[in-house]
Amino acid sequence: MDGAFRRSTEGQLILGGFLIVLVLGGGLAWLLFGRTVALIAGGILIGGMVLLALLWLVVRLLEAWARNG
C-alpha cells in the first residue's frame, strides 16, 4: 500500500471516528440530560480527542524519526 494513501486514509478514519464520538456522545447527553450537560460532555469529549490526537502525533513523529535515524 502506498505510504501517502495510508496516511490519508488513516487521517480520514481518525477524524471520522472523532466526529462520530462527538456527535453520538453529545447527542445522547442532550437527549438524556439536556443542553447544559451536552455542552459539558462535548467539551470533555473534545478534550479527550485532543489528548488522543497528541498521542497519535507523537507516535507518528517517533515513526518518522525511527525511519530516518
mmCIF file of the C-alpha atoms, coordinates in Angstrom:
data_MODEL
# 
_entry.id   MODEL 
# 
loop_
_atom_site.group_PDB 
_atom_site.id 
_atom_site.type_symbol 
_atom_site.label_atom_id 
_atom_site.label_alt_id 
_atom_site.label_comp_id 
_atom_site.label_asym_id 
_atom_site.label_entity_id 
_atom_site.label_seq_id 
_atom_site.pdbx_PDB_ins_code 
_atom_site.Cartn_x 
_atom_site.Cartn_y 
_atom_site.Cartn_z 
_atom_site.occupancy 
_atom_site.B_iso_or_equiv 
_atom_site.pdbx_formal_charge 
_atom_site.auth_seq_id 
_atom_site.auth_comp_id 
_atom_site.auth_asym_id 
_atom_site.auth_atom_id 
_atom_site.pdbx_PDB_model_num 
ATOM 1  C CA . MET A 1 1  ? 0.000   0.000  0.000  1.00 0.00 ? 1  MET A CA 1 
ATOM 2  C CA . ASP A 1 2  ? 1.282   3.461  -0.868 1.00 0.00 ? 2  ASP A CA 1 
ATOM 3  C CA . GLY A 1 3  ? 2.506   5.446  2.147  1.00 0.00 ? 3  GLY A CA 1 
ATOM 4  C CA . ALA A 1 4  ? 0.679   8.646  1.163  1.00 0.00 ? 4  ALA A CA 1 
ATOM 5  C CA . PHE A 1 5  ? -2.561  6.743  0.648  1.00 0.00 ? 5  PHE A CA 1 
ATOM 6  C CA . ARG A 1 6  ? -2.161  5.018  4.021  1.00 0.00 ? 6  ARG A CA 1 
ATOM 7  C CA . ARG A 1 7  ? -1.554  8.320  5.827  1.00 0.00 ? 7  ARG A CA 1 
ATOM 8  C CA . SER A 1 8  ? -4.503  9.963  4.078  1.00 0.00 ? 8  SER A CA 1 
ATOM 9  C CA . THR A 1 9  ? -6.839  7.086  4.862  1.00 0.00 ? 9  THR A CA 1 
ATOM 10 C CA . GLU A 1 10 ? -5.607  6.884  8.449  1.00 0.00 ? 10 GLU A CA 1 
ATOM 11 C CA . GLY A 1 11 ? -6.236  10.591 8.980  1.00 0.00 ? 11 GLY A CA 1 
ATOM 12 C CA . GLN A 1 12 ? -9.710  10.378 7.475  1.00 0.00 ? 12 GLN A CA 1 
ATOM 13 C CA . LEU A 1 13 ? -10.627 7.409  9.647  1.00 0.00 ? 13 LEU A CA 1 
ATOM 14 C CA . ILE A 1 14 ? -9.380  9.110  12.799 1.00 0.00 ? 14 ILE A CA 1 
ATOM 15 C CA . LEU A 1 15 ? -11.249 12.342 12.005 1.00 0.00 ? 15 LEU A CA 1 
ATOM 16 C CA . GLY A 1 16 ? -14.409 10.393 11.177 1.00 0.00 ? 16 GLY A CA 1 
ATOM 17 C CA . GLY A 1 17 ? -14.150 8.438  14.411 1.00 0.00 ? 17 GLY A CA 1 
ATOM 18 C CA . PHE A 1 18 ? -13.720 11.642 16.413 1.00 0.00 ? 18 PHE A CA 1 
ATOM 19 C CA . LEU A 1 19 ? -16.761 13.192 14.743 1.00 0.00 ? 19 LEU A CA 1 
ATOM 20 C CA . ILE A 1 20 ? -18.890 10.097 15.359 1.00 0.00 ? 20 ILE A CA 1 
ATOM 21 C CA . VAL A 1 21 ? -17.924 10.050 19.045 1.00 0.00 ? 21 VAL A CA 1 
ATOM 22 C CA . LEU A 1 22 ? -18.629 13.774 19.393 1.00 0.00 ? 22 LEU A CA 1 
ATOM 23 C CA . VAL A 1 23 ? -21.994 13.684 17.613 1.00 0.00 ? 23 VAL A CA 1 
ATOM 24 C CA . LEU A 1 24 ? -23.254 10.497 19.247 1.00 0.00 ? 24 LEU A CA 1 
ATOM 25 C CA . GLY A 1 25 ? -21.889 11.319 22.698 1.00 0.00 ? 25 GLY A CA 1 
ATOM 26 C CA . GLY A 1 26 ? -23.119 14.894 22.644 1.00 0.00 ? 26 GLY A CA 1 
ATOM 27 C CA . GLY A 1 27 ? -26.442 13.891 21.113 1.00 0.00 ? 27 GLY A CA 1 
ATOM 28 C CA . LEU A 1 28 ? -27.094 11.214 23.701 1.00 0.00 ? 28 LEU A CA 1 
ATOM 29 C CA . ALA A 1 29 ? -26.149 13.565 26.525 1.00 0.00 ? 29 ALA A CA 1 
ATOM 30 C CA . TRP A 1 30 ? -28.502 16.202 25.093 1.00 0.00 ? 30 TRP A CA 1 
ATOM 31 C CA . LEU A 1 31 ? -31.312 13.699 24.672 1.00 0.00 ? 31 LEU A CA 1 
ATOM 32 C CA . LEU A 1 32 ? -30.958 12.161 28.128 1.00 0.00 ? 32 LEU A CA 1 
ATOM 33 C CA . PHE A 1 33 ? -29.850 15.085 30.286 1.00 0.00 ? 33 PHE A CA 1 
ATOM 34 C CA . GLY A 1 34 ? -30.374 18.365 28.451 1.00 0.00 ? 34 GLY A CA 1 
ATOM 35 C CA . ARG A 1 35 ? -28.419 21.143 26.811 1.00 0.00 ? 35 ARG A CA 1 
ATOM 36 C CA . THR A 1 36 ? -26.094 22.112 29.659 1.00 0.00 ? 36 THR A CA 1 
ATOM 37 C CA . VAL A 1 37 ? -24.881 18.573 30.237 1.00 0.00 ? 37 VAL A CA 1 
ATOM 38 C CA . ALA A 1 38 ? -24.461 18.090 26.471 1.00 0.00 ? 38 ALA A CA 1 
ATOM 39 C CA . LEU A 1 39 ? -22.232 21.170 26.253 1.00 0.00 ? 39 LEU A CA 1 
ATOM 40 C CA . ILE A 1 40 ? -20.131 19.969 29.184 1.00 0.00 ? 40 ILE A CA 1 
ATOM 41 C CA . ALA A 1 41 ? -19.930 16.467 27.697 1.00 0.00 ? 41 ALA A CA 1 
ATOM 42 C CA . GLY A 1 42 ? -18.948 17.940 24.330 1.00 0.00 ? 42 GLY A CA 1 
ATOM 43 C CA . GLY A 1 43 ? -16.125 19.879 25.957 1.00 0.00 ? 43 GLY A CA 1 
ATOM 44 C CA . ILE A 1 44 ? -14.898 16.793 27.769 1.00 0.00 ? 44 ILE A CA 1 
ATOM 45 C CA . LEU A 1 45 ? -15.095 14.704 24.581 1.00 0.00 ? 45 LEU A CA 1 
ATOM 46 C CA . ILE A 1 46 ? -13.171 17.342 22.625 1.00 0.00 ? 46 ILE A CA 1 
ATOM 47 C CA . GLY A 1 47 ? -10.531 17.457 25.366 1.00 0.00 ? 47 GLY A CA 1 
ATOM 48 C CA . GLY A 1 48 ? -10.150 13.689 25.245 1.00 0.00 ? 48 GLY A CA 1 
ATOM 49 C CA . MET A 1 49 ? -9.902  13.767 21.473 1.00 0.00 ? 49 MET A CA 1 
ATOM 50 C CA . VAL A 1 50 ? -7.193  16.413 21.655 1.00 0.00 ? 50 VAL A CA 1 
ATOM 51 C CA . LEU A 1 51 ? -5.195  14.196 24.008 1.00 0.00 ? 51 LEU A CA 1 
ATOM 52 C CA . LEU A 1 52 ? -5.604  11.229 21.671 1.00 0.00 ? 52 LEU A CA 1 
ATOM 53 C CA . ALA A 1 53 ? -4.605  13.372 18.690 1.00 0.00 ? 53 ALA A CA 1 
ATOM 54 C CA . LEU A 1 54 ? -1.459  14.490 20.506 1.00 0.00 ? 54 LEU A CA 1 
ATOM 55 C CA . LEU A 1 55 ? -0.619  10.881 21.312 1.00 0.00 ? 55 LEU A CA 1 
ATOM 56 C CA . TRP A 1 56 ? -1.154  9.951  17.659 1.00 0.00 ? 56 TRP A CA 1 
ATOM 57 C CA . LEU A 1 57 ? 1.112   12.820 16.608 1.00 0.00 ? 57 LEU A CA 1 
ATOM 58 C CA . VAL A 1 58 ? 3.861   11.667 18.984 1.00 0.00 ? 58 VAL A CA 1 
ATOM 59 C CA . VAL A 1 59 ? 3.652   8.150  17.578 1.00 0.00 ? 59 VAL A CA 1 
ATOM 60 C CA . ARG A 1 60 ? 3.846   9.496  14.015 1.00 0.00 ? 60 ARG A CA 1 
ATOM 61 C CA . LEU A 1 61 ? 6.877   11.620 14.888 1.00 0.00 ? 61 LEU A CA 1 
ATOM 62 C CA . LEU A 1 62 ? 8.608   8.651  16.543 1.00 0.00 ? 62 LEU A CA 1 
ATOM 63 C CA . GLU A 1 63 ? 7.849   6.563  13.478 1.00 0.00 ? 63 GLU A CA 1 
ATOM 64 C CA . ALA A 1 64 ? 9.405   9.177  11.190 1.00 0.00 ? 64 ALA A CA 1 
ATOM 65 C CA . TRP A 1 65 ? 12.411  9.543  13.494 1.00 0.00 ? 65 TRP A CA 1 
ATOM 66 C CA . ALA A 1 66 ? 12.968  5.774  13.580 1.00 0.00 ? 66 ALA A CA 1 
ATOM 67 C CA . ARG A 1 67 ? 12.721  5.580  9.801  1.00 0.00 ? 67 ARG A CA 1 
ATOM 68 C CA . ASN A 1 68 ? 15.260  8.354  9.238  1.00 0.00 ? 68 ASN A CA 1 
ATOM 69 C CA . GLY A 1 69 ? 17.542  7.555  12.161 1.00 0.00 ? 69 GLY A CA 1 
# 
